[in-house]
Amino acid sequence: MKKETTYLLLLTAIYFVVSLIGILHHELWLDEAHHYLLARDSNSFLELIQNTRYEGHPILWNSLLYGLTRFTLNPFWMQYLHILISTSVVFLFLRKAPLSLVFKTLFIFGYFMLFEYNLISRNYILGVLFLFLAASVFEKRKEKFVLLCVYLALAANIHLMFSVIAFALFLTLLSENYLNKELFKRVYTIGYLVFGIGLLLTIIQIIPPDDTRFFDRIEGMQLGEKFIKGFISLFKAIVTIPDFTTIHFWNSNLLVNLSKPITAVLGLLTYCIPLLLFYKNRKVLFFVYIGLIGVQIFFFVTQMSATRYDGMNYFIIIIGLWIERYYPSEDYKIRDYLSSWKLTLLKKPIIYSILIIHLFSGFYAYAMDYNYPFTSSKKAIDYLKEKKLNLNEIITITCDGTAISPYLEKKVYFLCDGSYQSYCHWNFDCAINISDKNITEMLANYIVSNDYGIYVSNYTITKNLKENTWETINEKVKIRFIKKYDQNIVRNSYYYIYEVAKITSSE
């Protein structure tokens, strides 16, 4: 076995072991649990399709989870499946990417590959897998054009953000075929058709029903507000430094928190970095900037903002560095002009500075997730099990029950819905304007009919209740505060536990 192959296998094994230890110390948050429960609590594949119609995501990840949950109700196996996929991505990258071993090593232990798209079980790692598979055959794109388009179509069917990157890469191929006067070559036409069908399927899957509430928060926003949302996303993707001054580091950026005006300026300058990296090749520049523009359109339309979305910009750069090796340098004026500035000397320092930032951020995020609960959902359920309380009596408001349902391996009672549920219903959420009065009214109404319940929720009753002391809600219902868990990474994912019971005539 070659020395390099041994090193790649060793690195992959280390990555897998580190990932396994990581998921053993990672508690599910809302979105992870939500998609797991969509699959778990769908009784048929057709029902899964029906249940996911409000998600705005293609169904491929949910389909994998649907198959998994036919065999087990333990959410650990979702996490295990996820790290198997991320480990496969790492092996593929180590094996196929035409980059140095130092680059590869820094990349796989960076923030996104070690933490965000690894320990957090979502659909994003599947998108990375298919994009990297596409990049792995890019050198032989003429001979394997159809296969390349299949990979891009699959990437598009993971998440809308991956559709953006896949479409940018597809347009790059299309423009190359046009310049080579091979646009309508038969094998290419088949590839176009494959990708077109894949993109159409994506669009069909992400269109929500008319009663969706997804765009409610966007209505009424000013044009400037909408633009600002994603304006510094490239900066946050490249300079990924979580705010380590707080336990709530996730989805934060230290520099943004220190000074928004300064990072706005830096964010604008960041868009020059791809020009410095790829000025020798117009085709790669075309791909990178089309991808970045597409990501900005995504942010503008959806007004969604999180580090996982910012990461799409980072992977555009990584894929650009990968496919750059398969394009010869071109002679054109801007290249000669920039070359005269000796900008080539800046390329390696820029790239490795970014990779080192991501390496330290990845280690920091991993260590924090190891030492602190990501959410308090598992701790709350473990406490109830330890105290041997009746797990069939658990009640919540609505989506606050989603993160605890996987650990119970059953549904819980949602007061908002008035029934046993698990995943969130995005077209209905009475918890938007929740208050102490709403909570106590719903609890009182429930207890009148059911006598007893264990209220486990993110929504605390702010009335000053003494621990383990019964107090009255009204003449028929009493409540006792038992425990709180409020030391976790994700904001607003604390859990409070109360007992609620009917007042008997003897009391």
C-alpha positions in Angstrom: 0.0 0.0 0.0 1.3 3.4 -0.9 2.3 5.8 1.8 -0.2 8.4 0.7 -3.0 5.8 0.7 -2.1 4.7 4.2 -2.2 8.4 5.3 -5.6 8.9 3.7 -7.1 5.8 5.3 -5.6 6.8 8.7 -7.1 10.4 8.4 -10.5 9.0 7.4 -10.4 6.6 10.4 -9.5 9.4 12.8 -12.2 11.6 11.4 -14.8 8.8 11.9 -13.7 8.1 15.5 -13.7 11.9 16.3 -17.2 12.2 14.7 -18.5 9.2 16.6 -17.4 10.6 20.0 -18.9 13.9 18.9 -22.4 12.6 18.2 -22.4 10.7 21.5 -22.2 14.1 23.2 -24.5 16.0 20.8 -28.2 16.6 21.7 -30.7 17.1 18.9 -32.0 20.5 18.3 -35.4 21.4 16.8 -34.6 21.0 13.1 -32.7 17.8 13.5 -35.5 16.3 15.5 -38.2 17.7 13.2 -37.0 16.0 10.1 -36.4 12.8 12.0 -39.9 12.8 13.3 -41.4 13.6 9.9 -40.0 10.3 8.8 -40.6 8.4 12.0 -44.3 9.3 12.3 -45.2 8.9 8.7 -47.0 5.5 8.2 -46.3 5.3 4.5 -44.1 7.0 1.9 -47.1 8.8 0.5 -47.8 10.1 3.9 -44.2 11.3 4.2 -44.7 13.3 1.0 -47.9 14.8 2.4 -46.2 15.6 5.8 -43.2 17.3 4.2 -45.2 19.7 1.9 -44.6 22.7 4.1 -40.8 22.1 4.5 -39.4 23.9 1.4 -36.9 21.1 1.1 -36.6 18.2 -1.4 -37.5 14.9 0.2 -34.3 12.9 -0.3 -32.9 13.2 3.3 -36.4 12.5 4.7 -36.6 9.4 2.5 -33.4 8.0 4.0 -34.7 8.7 7.5 -38.0 7.1 6.5 -36.2 3.9 5.6 -34.1 4.0 8.8 -37.1 4.5 11.1 -38.7 1.4 9.8 -36.1 -0.5 11.7 -35.4 1.6 14.8 -36.9 4.4 16.9 -33.6 5.4 18.5 -32.5 8.8 17.0 -28.8 7.8 17.6 -29.0 5.8 14.4 -29.9 8.9 12.4 -26.8 10.6 13.8 -24.7 7.5 13.0 -26.0 7.4 9.4 -25.1 11.1 9.1 -21.5 10.6 10.2 -21.2 7.6 7.8 -22.1 10.0 5.0 -19.8 12.7 6.2 -16.9 10.2 6.5 -17.6 9.1 3.0 -17.4 12.7 1.9 -14.1 13.1 3.7 -12.6 9.9 2.0 -13.8 11.1 -1.4 -12.2 14.5 -0.9 -9.0 13.0 0.4 -8.9 10.5 -2.5 -10.0 12.7 -5.4 -9.4 16.4 -4.8 -6.2 17.5 -6.6 -5.0 19.5 -3.6 -2.1 19.2 -1.2 -2.3 16.9 1.8 -1.9 19.8 4.1 -4.9 21.6 2.5 -7.0 18.4 2.7 -6.1 17.8 6.3 -6.9 21.3 7.4 -10.2 21.3 5.4 -11.7 18.1 6.8 -11.1 19.2 10.4 -12.4 22.7 9.7 -15.6 24.2 11.1 -18.1 22.9 8.5 -16.7 19.4 8.0 -16.0 18.7 11.6 -19.0 20.4 13.3 -21.7 22.1 11.3 -22.2 19.5 8.6 -21.1 16.6 10.7 -22.3 16.5 14.3 -25.5 18.3 13.4 -27.6 15.8 11.5 -29.3 17.6 8.6 -29.4 17.2 4.8 -26.5 19.5 4.0 -23.8 16.8 4.0 -25.7 14.9 1.3 -25.5 18.0 -0.9 -21.7 18.2 -0.2 -21.4 14.5 -1.2 -23.0 15.0 -4.6 -21.2 18.2 -5.4 -17.9 16.5 -4.5 -18.8 13.5 -6.7 -19.5 15.9 -9.5 -16.1 17.6 -8.9 -14.4 14.1 -8.8 -15.4 13.4 -12.5 -15.0 17.0 -13.7 -11.5 16.2 -15.2 -13.2 13.8 -17.5 -16.4 15.9 -18.0 -16.5 15.3 -21.8 -16.6 11.5 -21.4 -18.7 11.5 -18.2 -21.0 14.4 -18.9 -24.2 12.5 -18.2 -22.9 11.1 -14.9 -21.7 14.6 -14.0 -25.2 16.0 -14.7 -26.7 13.1 -12.6 -24.6 14.2 -9.6 -25.6 17.8 -10.1 -29.3 16.9 -10.3 -29.0 14.9 -7.1 -27.2 17.8 -5.4 -30.1 20.1 -6.5 -32.5 17.7 -4.8 -31.0 18.1 -1.4 -31.6 21.8 -0.6 -32.3 25.0 -2.6 -28.9 26.3 -1.7 -27.3 23.3 -3.4 -29.5 23.9 -6.4 -27.9 27.3 -6.7 -24.3 25.8 -6.7 -25.3 22.9 -9.0 -26.9 25.4 -11.4 -23.8 27.6 -11.4 -21.6 24.6 -12.2 -24.1 23.5 -14.9 -24.0 26.9 -16.5 -20.2 26.8 -16.5 -20.3 23.5 -18.4 -22.9 24.9 -20.7 -20.8 28.0 -21.5 -17.8 25.8 -22.1 -19.7 23.6 -24.6 -20.9 26.7 -26.3 -17.4 28.1 -26.7 -16.2 24.8 -28.0 -19.1 24.7 -30.5 -20.3 21.5 -29.0 -23.5 22.8 -27.4 -25.9 20.3 -29.0 -23.7 17.2 -29.1 -26.0 14.2 -28.4 -24.3 13.1 -25.1 -24.4 16.7 -23.8 -28.1 17.0 -24.7 -28.9 13.9 -22.6 -27.0 15.5 -19.7 -29.0 18.7 -20.1 -32.2 16.8 -20.0 -31.1 14.9 -16.9 -30.2 18.1 -15.0 -33.3 19.8 -16.2 -35.6 17.0 -14.9 -33.7 17.1 -11.6 -34.1 20.8 -11.3 -37.8 20.6 -12.2 -38.3 17.9 -9.4 -36.6 20.3 -6.9 -38.9 23.1 -7.8 -42.0 20.9 -7.6 -41.0 19.7 -4.1 -40.1 23.1 -2.6 -43.3 25.0 -3.6 -45.4 25.1 -0.4 -49.2 25.0 -0.1 -51.1 28.3 -0.2 -51.6 28.4 3.6 -47.9 28.4 4.4 -46.7 30.9 6.9 -43.1 30.9 5.7 -43.1 34.4 4.1 -45.1 36.1 6.9 -42.0 37.5 8.5 -40.7 38.9 5.2 -43.8 41.0 4.4 -43.4 44.6 5.2 -39.5 44.6 5.3 -37.7 47.4 3.6 -35.6 46.7 0.5 -32.4 47.6 2.5 -33.3 45.3 5.3 -33.7 42.4 2.8 -30.4 43.1 1.2 -28.4 43.3 4.4 -29.5 39.9 5.5 -27.1 38.1 3.2 -24.7 40.9 2.3 -21.9 39.7 4.6 -22.6 36.0 4.2 -19.3 35.5 2.2 -17.4 37.2 4.9 -19.0 35.1 7.6 -18.3 31.9 5.5 -14.6 32.7 5.1 -13.9 34.3 8.5 -15.9 31.8 10.5 -15.0 32.8 14.0 -17.8 31.9 16.5 -18.4 34.3 19.4 -16.4 32.5 22.1 -17.3 35.1 24.7 -20.7 33.3 25.2 -21.9 29.7 25.5 -24.3 30.5 22.7 -21.6 30.5 20.1 -23.6 28.7 17.4 -24.8 30.9 14.5 -22.7 33.8 15.8 -19.7 35.6 14.5 -17.3 37.3 16.9 -16.3 40.1 14.5 -19.9 40.8 13.5 -20.8 41.1 17.1 -17.9 43.4 17.9 -18.6 45.9 15.1 -21.3 45.6 12.4 -20.2 48.7 10.4 -16.6 47.4 10.2 -17.7 43.9 9.1 -20.0 45.5 6.5 -17.0 47.1 4.9 -14.9 43.9 5.2 -17.9 42.0 3.8 -17.8 44.1 0.7 -14.1 43.7 0.3 -14.4 40.0 0.7 -16.0 39.7 -2.7 -12.6 40.6 -4.2 -11.1 37.4 -2.8 -12.4 35.1 -5.5 -10.9 37.5 -8.1 -7.5 37.2 -6.3 -7.7 33.4 -6.2 -9.1 32.7 -9.7 -8.1 35.6 -11.9 -6.1 33.3 -14.1 -9.1 31.4 -15.2 -12.3 33.0 -16.5 -14.4 29.8 -16.4 -13.7 29.2 -12.7 -14.4 32.9 -12.0 -17.7 32.6 -13.9 -18.7 29.6 -11.7 -17.7 31.2 -8.4 -19.4 34.6 -9.0 -22.5 33.0 -10.5 -22.7 30.8 -7.4 -22.2 33.7 -5.0 -24.8 35.8 -6.8 -27.2 32.9 -6.6 -26.6 32.6 -2.8 -27.3 36.3 -2.4 -30.6 35.9 -4.3 -31.5 33.0 -1.9 -30.8 35.2 1.1 -32.8 38.1 -0.4 -35.8 36.0 -1.2 -36.0 33.8 1.9 -34.5 36.2 4.4 -33.0 33.1 6.2 -29.7 33.6 8.0 -27.5 31.0 9.7 -24.0 29.8 9.6 -25.1 26.6 7.8 -26.3 28.8 4.9 -23.2 31.0 4.9 -21.2 27.8 4.5 -22.5 27.5 0.9 -20.2 30.4 0.0 -17.2 28.5 1.5 -18.0 25.4 -0.5 -18.2 27.4 -3.7 -14.6 28.5 -3.1 -13.5 25.0 -2.3 -15.1 23.5 -5.5 -13.6 26.4 -7.4 -10.1 25.5 -6.2 -10.8 21.8 -7.1 -12.0 22.3 -10.7 -9.4 25.0 -11.3 -6.8 22.3 -11.7 -8.8 21.0 -14.8 -8.7 24.2 -16.7 -5.5 25.6 -18.3 -4.6 29.2 -17.5 -5.9 31.7 -20.1 -4.4 34.7 -21.8 -6.5 37.8 -21.4 -5.8 41.4 -20.4 -7.1 41.3 -16.8 -5.0 38.3 -16.1 -1.8 40.0 -17.3 -2.7 43.2 -15.5 -3.3 41.4 -12.2 -0.2 39.2 -12.7 1.9 42.4 -13.0 0.9 43.0 -9.3 2.4 39.7 -8.3 -0.9 38.6 -6.9 0.0 35.0 -7.3 2.1 35.4 -4.1 -1.0 36.2 -2.2 -2.9 33.1 -3.2 -1.5 30.6 -0.7 -1.4 32.9 2.3 -5.1 33.7 1.7 -6.2 30.1 1.2 -4.2 28.7 4.2 -5.2 31.6 6.5 -8.9 30.7 5.8 -8.3 27.0 6.4 -6.4 27.7 9.7 -9.3 30.0 10.9 -11.7 27.2 10.1 -9.5 24.6 11.8 -9.5 26.5 15.1 -13.2 27.3 14.9 -14.0 23.6 14.2 -12.0 22.5 17.3 -13.6 25.2 19.4 -17.2 24.3 18.3 -16.5 20.6 18.8 -15.0 21.1 22.3 -18.0 23.3 23.3 -20.5 20.7 22.0 -18.6 18.0 23.9 -18.6 19.9 27.2 -22.0 21.6 27.1 -25.5 20.3 26.0 -26.4 21.6 22.6 -30.0 21.7 23.8 -31.5 20.6 27.1 -34.0 18.1 25.5 -32.1 14.9 26.4 -31.3 16.0 29.9 -34.9 16.8 30.6 -36.1 13.4 29.5 -33.2 11.6 31.3 -34.3 13.4 34.5 -37.9 12.2 34.1 -36.7 8.6 33.5 -34.4 8.8 36.5 -37.3 10.0 38.7 -39.6 7.3 37.2 -42.2 9.8 36.3 -45.0 8.8 33.9 -43.6 9.5 30.4 -47.1 9.1 28.9 -48.3 12.2 30.8 -45.9 14.7 29.1 -47.5 17.9 27.7 -45.9 20.8 25.8 -47.1 23.8 23.9 -46.2 22.9 20.3 -42.7 22.7 18.7 -41.1 22.8 22.1 -42.1 19.1 22.2 -40.3 18.3 19.0 -36.8 18.0 20.4 -37.9 15.7 23.3 -40.1 13.4 21.2 -37.1 11.5 19.7 -35.7 10.7 23.1 -39.1 9.5 24.3 -39.5 7.4 21.2 -43.2 8.5 21.1 -45.4 11.4 20.5 -46.2 14.0 23.2 -49.3 16.1 23.8 -49.2 19.5 22.0 -51.6 21.9 23.8 -51.7 24.1 20.7 -53.0 21.2 18.6 -55.0 19.6 21.3 -53.6 16.2 20.3 -50.5 14.0 20.4 -48.0 15.3 17.9 -44.2 15.3 17.4 -42.9 17.4 14.4 -43.8 21.1 13.9 -46.7 22.2 11.8 -45.5 25.3 10.0 -49.0 26.3 8.9 -50.2 26.5 12.4 -48.5 27.7 15.6 -50.4 29.2 18.4 -47.2 29.8 20.3 -46.3 32.9 18.3 -47.9 35.3 20.8 -47.7 33.0 23.8 -47.9 34.5 27.3 -48.2 33.3 30.9 -51.9 33.7 30.7 -52.1 31.6 27.5 -50.0 28.8 29.1 -52.0 28.6 32.4 -55.3 28.7 30.5 -54.3 25.8 28.2 -52.8 23.8 31.1 -56.0 24.4 33.2 -58.2 23.3 30.3 -56.1 20.2 29.8 -56.1 19.2 33.5 -59.9 19.6 33.9 -60.3 16.7 31.4 -57.1 14.7 32.2 -56.5 15.1 35.9 -52.7 15.1 35.7 -49.8 16.1 33.4 -46.0 16.8 33.3 -45.4 20.0 31.6 -42.0 20.0 29.8 -41.4 23.1 27.7 -39.2 25.9 26.5 -41.9 28.2 27.7 -41.5 28.8 31.4 -44.3 30.1 33.6 -42.6 33.3 34.9 -44.8 33.5 38.0 -42.4 33.1 40.9 -42.9 29.4 41.8 -40.9 27.8 44.6 -39.2 24.5 43.6 -41.2 21.4 44.6 -44.0 23.5 46.1 -47.6 23.1 44.9 -49.4 26.4 44.0 -52.8 27.0 42.5 -53.5 28.1 39.0 -57.2 28.5 39.8 -59.8 26.8 42.0 -59.5 23.5 40.1 -55.8 23.2 39.1 -52.5 23.3 40.9 -48.9 23.4 39.6 -45.5 22.5 41.0 -42.1 23.6 39.6 -39.7 20.7 39.5 -36.6 21.4 37.5 -35.0 23.7 34.9 -32.2 23.1 32.4 -30.9 26.4 31.1 -27.2 25.8 30.4 -27.1 24.9 26.7 -25.6 26.2 23.5 -28.7 26.8 21.4 -30.6 29.9 22.6 -34.2 29.4 23.6 -33.8 25.7 23.9 -33.9 25.6 27.7 -36.3 23.1 29.3 -38.5 23.7 32.4 -40.4 20.8 34.1 -43.6 21.2 36.0 -46.2 18.9 37.5 -49.8 20.0 36.9 -52.7 18.3 38.6 -56.4 18.7 39.4 -57.3 19.8 42.9 -59.3 17.1 44.7 -62.3 17.8 46.9 -60.3 16.8 50.0 -57.7 19.5 49.5 
